């Protein structure tokens, strides 16, 4: 399979017919209590959901139970799930963002899978598997993993005589040839601040020693690097928080900027843009760092969890085993370009030939886990405000991150000390 053909196939995914979301299986033996129907909340986007729905239907038919698939908006899913689960309702299986797992486990809203066959970690990549753990127990099974990479316009770089940069210094050096601030668009969201922080040797927390590190020298240096790119005229960003991601994608797909930082989930939409009518024009490389070769991208992705109190636990366990199987992950990787969490999936020839997966594979091997604590999801809103203000020139990095650290200590992690 050539790179051009396989990327074109990903772009053509929009032509896949929508599948019925209420699957009608054969109604087999099911659970011991006779419940042969389970509900699955799918939090994926429109480019992904038809593929996930088809796999889910196949799993249900093979397993002899029924599955009702409900599409739930990602930004509403966690709150909707907690409200429903606390009332003993909601889905039997949820596609959870990795940061949700410890929060739901601490709240007693998902089942402990430690004593089931689903707790077998042997074939899973270590970093995605770490997101399933809380307090030494297993509460989830990895679905897909992801991370951030440098995405670039091959034609623009070639015309400027520029190679994909491996360091931030090289990004700045390439700006003259690439049109100054048209070199790279920096999304001012907190998740996109992490490569700068991690690359400089920093972190948000030291969970083992319960210490807040977000305002330590390394983190400050990392976000100062991002601001320095703007000050040098080598980058641009949005001046507000609400439209940054959309503005970044619009500029990149129009060919107005040469590079952005984004993840595999964005590829299908990017390939619909005018700059990438030829899918071969989209390049993927590791995010630059202070020096070449450092792993500085955060790990993301999604896990499957089973609701505490589900009346279809047995079917739910079978469902997750099927949905996370090597075969299912191969299908997801080859059709959507999403990254498998099983080592065996990466050995499949079709996955090896999948250009998005192959380009992201070396990046995910070095991706860093985030703090897997119940409060992990709460760390991003204060950081988002600070990072946006830093890039806008409203506040110096040290002062902004000192305020974040104070917020962490006073309202989120009251048992932690500040570095």
VEXDRENNU-145397 format. One record per residue (C-alpha): residue in one letter; y, z, x. Coordinates in steps of 0.25 Angstrom, whole numbers, plus 5000, padded with zeros to 4 digits. Layout:
BEGIN
AYZX ...
//
This chain:
BEGIN
X500050005000 X501449965006 X502650055005 X503349954997 X502249934987 X502050084985 X503450124984 X503650014973 X502450074966 X503250204965 X504450144960 X503650074949 X503150204944 X504250204934 X503450094927 X502350194924 X502150204909 X502450344904 X501150424900 X500950504888 X501250654892 X500250714882 X498950684888 X497750684879 X496450714887 X495050734882 X495150884878 X493950924887 X493451064890 X494751124894 X495051274897 X494051374893 X495051414881 X494851274876 X496351224879 X496151084884 X497651044884 X498651084895 X500151054896 X500751004909 X502151004912 X502550894921 X503950904928 X503950774935 X504950664933 X504750534925 X504350454938 X503150554940 X502750604926 X501950484922 X501050494934 X500850644932 X500550624917 X499450514920 X498850604930 X498850724921 X498250644910 X497150604919 X496850744923 X496750794909 X495850684905 X494950704917 X494950864914 X494650854900 X495950924895 X497250874888 X498650884895 X499950874889 X501050834899 X502450884896 X503550824905 X504550934908 X505850914916 X505750974930 X507051044929 X506651114916 X505251134919 X505251274926 X506051344916 X505351284904 X504051324911 X504451464913 X504951484899 X503651424893 X502651494902 X503351624900 X503051604885 X501551564888 X501851424885 X502151294893 X501251204901 X499951234907 X500251154920 X501651134926 X502151044937 X502951144944 X503951124955 X503451194968 X504551304967 X504151344953 X502751394957 X503151524963 X504151554952 X503151524941 X502051604948 X502851724950 X503251724935 X501751714931 X501951574924 X500951494932 X499451524935 X498951574948 X497951464952 X497451544965 X496051564960 X495851424954 X495451294961 X496951244961 X497251344972 X496451264982 X497551224992 X496651145002 X497151004999 X498651034996 X499751025006 X500151165011 X501651155007 X501451104993 X500351204991 X501251324996 X502151294983 X500951334974 X500851474980 X501451604976 X501151744981 X499851694987 X499351634975 X499251484970 X500051444957 X500151294958 X499551164963 X500351064970 X500650934963 X501550854972 X502450894984 X503750844989 X504850854998 X506150795003 X506250675012 X507350575017 X507450455008 X508150335014 X508550195011 X507850105021 X508749995020 X510050075022 X509450145034 X508950015040 X510349945038 X511050055045 X510050055056 X509650205053 X508250265054 X507850375044 X508450495050 X507650615054 X508750715057 X510050745050 X510850705062 X510250565061 X510650565046 X512050585051 X511950485062 X511550385052 X512750405043 X513650305050 X512650195048 X512250235034 X513650245028 X514050395030 X513750475018 X512850365013 X511850405023 X511150515015 X511450585001 X511150745002 X510750794988 X511350934987 X510250994980 X509551124986 X508151064988 X508850954996 X509551055005 X508151105010 X507850995020 X509151035027 X508851185027 X507351165031 X507751065041 X508651165048 X507551265048 X508051345036 X507451385023 X507951455010 X507051575012 X506051655020 X505151695009 X504251775018 X505351865023 X506151855010 X507351805018 X508451705013 X508651595023 X509551495015 X510751535022 X510151555036 X510751465048 X509651355046 X509851335031 X511351335034 X511251235045 X510351145036 X511351135025 X512451115035 X511750995040 X511750935026 X513250955025 X513450905039 X512950765034 X513950765023 X515050805032 X514650695042 X514750595031 X513250565033 X512850605019 X513350625004 X512950724993 X513350754979 X514550844976 X513950914965 X512550964963 X512150904950 X512150754954 X511650764968 X510250714967 X510550604957 X511750554966 X510850554978 X509750474972 X510850374966 X511450354980 X510150334986 X509550234976 X510850154976 X510750144991 X512050224993 X511450325003 X510350295013 X509650425012 X509350545003 X508350665003 X507350664992 X505950684988 X504750594983 X505050624969 X506350544970 X505650414975 X505350344962 X506750354957 X507350314970 X506550194970 X507150144957 X508550144965 X509150014969 X509150054984 X507550054983 X507249934975 X506349914987 X505550044988 X505350015003 X506850045005 X506650195002 X506250275015 X505750415016 X505850505028 X505850655031 X507150725028 X507950735041 X508150875048 X508950925060 X507850865069 X506750765066 X505350815061 X505750945054 X505050965040 X506251005032 X505950955018 X505651055006 X504351044999 X504451024984 X503450974973 X502651014961 X501451104958 X500551124946 X500551264939 X499751314927 X500551404917 X500051544916 X499351564903 X498951424901 X497851404891 X497351284899 X497251344913 X495951274916 X496351134912 X497751164919 X496951194932 X496151064930 X497450984927 X498151034940 X496951014948 X496950864944 X498450844944 X498450894959 X497250824963 X497250734975 X497050614965 X498250654957 X499050674969 X498750534974 X499150474961 X500450554961 X500750514976 X500450364975 X501150344961 X502350434963 X502550454978 X502450604976 X501850694987 X500450744985 X500150894988 X498650864992 X498350825006 X497150735001 X498150654993 X498950615006 X497650555011 X497550455000 X497850315005 X498750284992 X499550414995 X499650375010 X500150245006 X501150294996 X502550285003 X503250394997 X502150494999 X501950445014 X503350455017 X503450595011 X502150645017 X502750685031 X503950755024 X503050835015 X502150875027 X503350955032 X504050995019 X504351145019 X503951235007 X505051304999 X505051454996 X503951464986 X504451594979 X504751614964 X506251604967 X506151474975 X506751384964 X507951474963 X508351444978 X508851304975 X510051324965 X510851414975 X510551314987 X510851194978 X512251254976 X512451284990 X511951154996 X512851074986 X514051154990 X513751135005 X513650985004 X514850984996 X515651055006 X515951174997 X515351285006 X514851295020 X513251305021 X513251445026 X514051505015 X513351425005 X511951465009 X512451605011 X512751604996 X511351544993 X510751655001 X511451764993 X511051694980 X509651694985 X509651844988 X510451894976 X509851814965 X508551754969 X507851824981 X508351964980 X507252014989 X507651915001 X508651945012 X509651845017 X509551785031 
//
